Amino acid sequence: MTDKTIRLAVLDDYQHVAMQSADWSVLNDRAEVVVFHDHLFDHDALVQRLAAFDAVCVMRERTPMTAALIAALPRLKLIASTGRGNASIDLDAAARHGVEVVHTDYSSTPTIEFTWAAILGLARNIAVEAASVRAGQWQVGLGTELRGKTLGILGLGRIGAEVARIAQAFGMLVIAWSENLTTEAASAIGVRRVTKDELLAQSDFLSIHTRLSDRTLGLIGAAELAAMKPTARLINSSRGPIVDEKALIDALSHGRLAGAAVDVFEVEPLAADHPFRTLPHVLVTPHIGYVTAEMYRTFYGDSVNNVVAWLDKHVRS
């Protein structure tokens, strides 16, 4: 490429914070940066929006860069994604069309801390009690203590292991299962490895920390939810499709689970009429497990640096 100025689209800046999270001025005279704050679901509308751009900056788990979308954007040459990986980018399609894909650094800290905010919020009915006060009422329910309860962790990787360590500080018994988890790895951090059936049957709180893949798609379905205690609570801050959403809604609607904290969904943003918005005993949040000022500074700062590096390599200044 020889043009001095490219057009860069920054997608899905829901909170209007992308520009203040990094120093975009280094792109002055080299790129025209256009920020979009809304999310488009429609393929044709998205093609129309992006047709005139050479590069896009995408937040992972928001706008998917599918094979069909990439093929419809012949001008596109760079996808600058946040995170160390982004399963919603078709890398094979990008390679076929000569589109370079770059990524940023990432920290597990926000998700680890958020998971505990969700667990504590569920245990003490924080959202319900806070809403009661705002409505002019007072105490409306009973919370439950964590000490002595069993926390089940599905996926004892980097995030799951840290969640487990914090649980121990609360005096909880921690059990875990995943297909590749060994007894030795679990024991090394004071966690008891169990079977999947035992995990479901014994957990008072079940927190999901596994990657979405063909093996984990729908891993928690109707049968698994039925195997859990009716007093149990489910926390999903990993990926929506790991849990069968319809089965979870059914279980909660019929009182087969005491509650759930859900931060991730099959389709995002969540539809206005989605049952999670009105179901009782559900702490629902808009995929904010990774959304912190510090994480955004990493995401957008690294994205700017990645665009600069790409320009230095491909575009004559």
Secondary structure, 3 states (H helix, E strand, C coil): CCCCCEEEEECCCCCCCCCCCCCHHHHCCCEEEEECCCCCCCHHHHHHHHCCCCEEEECCCCCCECHHHHHCCCCCCEEEECCCCCCCECHHHHHHCCCEEECCCCCCHHHHHHHHHHHHHHHCCHHHHHHHHHCCCCCCCCCCCCCCCEEEEECCCHHHHHHHHHHHHCCCEEEEECCCCCHHHHHCCCCEECCHHHHHHHCCEEEECCCCCCCCCCCECHHHHHCCCCCCEEEECCCHHHECHHHHHHHHHCCCCCEEEECCCCCCCCCCCCHHHCCCCEEECCCCCCCCHHHHHHHHHHHHHHHHHHHHHHCCC
